[in-house]
Amino acid sequence: MLMLKCPNCGVTAEETEFAPGGEAHLTRYSSGSEDQAFTDYLFARKNPRGVHFERWRHAFGCGKWFHAARCTATLEVFGTYTAQTSTPPDDIIAAIKAKRPEWEGFK
């Protein structure tokens, strides 16, 4: 079972208390942008085996959005941080590199 900690209210709970929101740190496009950029935003997502940054919402708690860094192969959570953060915090990057030295970094 995936265990997540909401950085907004501090509650640690099973993933069933949260709602997944897809890939984190996307450049958001809207109508009026180039067709290919908007199409890629809507349909093209990374789906890596390994470290991935995702959006989650504390659906049965405070209701706020946050980001999580986790391994999609092992379900290991490296950390969570607020959705207002534009890049992963240094402590989470350090935790990932400590366990995955081959990791190429946040892109």
VOPAGU-2260 file (C-alpha; in pm, 1 decimal, decimal comma):
REM VOPAGU-2260
SITE   aa  ch    i         X         Y         Z
SITE  MET   A    0       0,0       0,0       0,0
SITE  LEU   A    1     124,5     346,6     -88,1
SITE  MET   A    2     152,1     574,5     216,7
SITE  LEU   A    3     155,3     950,6     160,7
SITE  LYS   A    4     195,7    1244,9     395,9
SITE  CYS   A    5      -0,4    1558,5     317,8
SITE  PRO   A    6     244,1    1849,4     355,4
SITE  ASN   A    7     -47,5    2088,6     408,7
SITE  CYS   A    8    -211,8    1930,8     714,8
SITE  GLY   A    9      55,9    1679,1     817,5
SITE  VAL   A   10    -163,8    1365,6     799,5
SITE  THR   A   11       1,4    1040,6     686,4
SITE  ALA   A   12    -247,4     796,4     536,8
SITE  GLU   A   13    -301,7     524,4     278,7
SITE  GLU   A   14    -341,0     626,3     -84,1
SITE  THR   A   15    -716,6     561,5     -66,2
SITE  GLU   A   16    -751,5     886,4     132,5
SITE  PHE   A   17    -595,3    1078,7    -155,7
SITE  ALA   A   18    -688,9    1134,6    -519,1
SITE  PRO   A   19    -419,6    1114,2    -789,1
SITE  GLY   A   20    -390,1    1410,1   -1022,3
SITE  GLY   A   21    -134,6    1295,2   -1277,1
SITE  GLU   A   22     208,5    1425,5   -1361,2
SITE  ALA   A   23     344,4    1722,3   -1165,3
SITE  HIS   A   24     534,8    2024,7   -1295,0
SITE  LEU   A   25     369,5    2043,1   -1636,5
SITE  THR   A   26     372,7    2354,4   -1848,9
SITE  ARG   A   27       4,1    2425,0   -1884,3
SITE  TYR   A   28    -128,4    2533,6   -2221,8
SITE  SER   A   29    -471,8    2665,9   -2301,1
SITE  SER   A   30    -672,0    2761,5   -2604,6
SITE  GLY   A   31    -484,8    3013,4   -2812,1
SITE  SER   A   32    -156,4    2823,5   -2794,0
SITE  GLU   A   33     -11,2    2629,7   -3082,7
SITE  ASP   A   34    -209,0    2317,4   -3168,3
SITE  GLN   A   35      82,5    2077,4   -3113,6
SITE  ALA   A   36     170,7    2227,8   -2772,3
SITE  PHE   A   37    -191,4    2205,6   -2657,8
SITE  THR   A   38    -225,8    1849,0   -2789,6
SITE  ASP   A   39      92,8    1742,4   -2609,9
SITE  TYR   A   40     -28,9    1904,6   -2287,6
SITE  LEU   A   41    -359,7    1716,7   -2304,9
SITE  PHE   A   42    -240,5    1374,6   -2416,4
SITE  ALA   A   43     137,9    1325,9   -2386,7
SITE  ARG   A   44     254,0    1225,1   -2039,8
SITE  LYS   A   45     570,9    1070,5   -1907,4
SITE  ASN   A   46     518,7     724,4   -1770,1
SITE  PRO   A   47     861,9     627,8   -1642,6
SITE  ARG   A   48     966,8     317,3   -1459,7
SITE  GLY   A   49    1142,9     469,0   -1164,3
SITE  VAL   A   50    1136,6     814,2   -1008,0
SITE  HIS   A   51     830,1    1018,3   -1097,7
SITE  PHE   A   52     677,3    1343,7    -970,4
SITE  GLU   A   53     300,2    1339,7    -930,1
SITE  ARG   A   54      13,2    1559,6    -813,7
SITE  TRP   A   55    -215,9    1437,6    -537,0
SITE  ARG   A   56    -514,8    1584,6    -354,6
SITE  HIS   A   57    -600,6    1507,8       6,6
SITE  ALA   A   58    -956,3    1417,5     -92,6
SITE  PHE   A   59   -1077,8    1288,0     246,0
SITE  GLY   A   60    -884,7    1539,9     451,3
SITE  CYS   A   61    -792,8    1905,2     400,2
SITE  GLY   A   62    -877,9    1889,7      26,5
SITE  LYS   A   63    -554,7    2061,5     -81,8
SITE  TRP   A   64    -324,4    1963,8    -366,8
SITE  PHE   A   65      38,8    1862,4    -320,0
SITE  HIS   A   66     322,4    1694,4    -508,3
SITE  ALA   A   67     487,4    1360,7    -433,3
SITE  ALA   A   68     815,5    1211,8    -553,1
SITE  ARG   A   69     796,7     834,7    -572,7
SITE  CYS   A   70     931,4     531,1    -752,9
SITE  THR   A   71     672,4     378,2    -983,0
SITE  ALA   A   72     842,9      37,8    -968,5
SITE  THR   A   73     867,4      -1,7    -588,6
SITE  LEU   A   74     604,7     248,9    -463,4
SITE  GLU   A   75     874,9     402,6    -242,1
SITE  VAL   A   76     784,5     762,0    -155,5
SITE  PHE   A   77    1084,4     995,3    -135,5
SITE  GLY   A   78     881,8    1286,2      -3,6
SITE  THR   A   79     590,7    1522,3     -52,5
SITE  TYR   A   80     576,6    1899,6     -85,3
SITE  THR   A   81     318,1    2169,6    -146,0
SITE  ALA   A   82     174,6    2224,0    -492,1
SITE  GLN   A   83     290,2    2585,2    -493,3
SITE  THR   A   84     653,1    2468,1    -514,3
SITE  SER   A   85     773,0    2489,8    -875,4
SITE  THR   A   86    1066,9    2247,0    -838,4
SITE  PRO   A   87    1126,7    1962,6    -594,2
SITE  PRO   A   88    1295,2    2070,9    -267,7
SITE  ASP   A   89    1664,5    1994,5    -217,5
SITE  ASP   A   90    1600,2    1743,0      62,3
SITE  ILE   A   91    1380,2    1532,3    -167,6
SITE  ILE   A   92    1638,0    1546,5    -448,6
SITE  ALA   A   93    1904,0    1435,9    -197,3
SITE  ALA   A   94    1683,0    1147,7     -75,8
SITE  ILE   A   95    1633,2    1029,2    -434,9
SITE  LYS   A   96    2004,6    1050,2    -520,2
SITE  ALA   A   97    2097,9     866,8    -198,8
SITE  LYS   A   98    1885,5     566,3    -298,8
SITE  ARG   A   99    1909,8     599,9    -678,3
SITE  PRO   A  100    2265,1     724,1    -762,5
SITE  GLU   A  101    2200,9     655,2   -1132,5
SITE  TRP   A  102    1907,6     898,7   -1137,6
SITE  GLU   A  103    1967,5    1173,2   -1392,9
SITE  GLY   A  104    1785,0    1447,1   -1206,8
SITE  PHE   A  105    1467,8    1649,7   -1225,3
SITE  LYS   A  106    1373,7    1747,8   -1581,8
